[in-house]
């Protein structure tokens, strides 16, 4: 149930929208944690994947994506919360495209590494 707008033009939104926004934020945080764990695993636990500098590069790329997802997820949550409270349209997020591109590149490099290590 909406209340009267405050001085900043914000109204208390239906709690379901606020909770859905929070669940989305937490999903991005879980994704960040998974990427971080994958980065550490690639760098430290997969010696058959290739030479250490190559594994370190792949691991750091995954950790970089984790930092990107974690850092931008809060900004996205805050922007969505503000738009919901002001009754404005939500902006389109760019993070899913960035993660898809980054993970696709890492996947291709991993396949190349596996093929090269098998020779």
Secondary structure, DSSP 8 states (H G I E B T S, - for coil): ------TTS-----HHHHHHHHHHHHHHHHHHHHHHHHHHHHHHH-GGGS-HHHHHHHHHHHHHHHHHHHHHHHHHHHHHHHHHHHT------SHHHHHHHHHHHHHHHHHHHHHHHH-
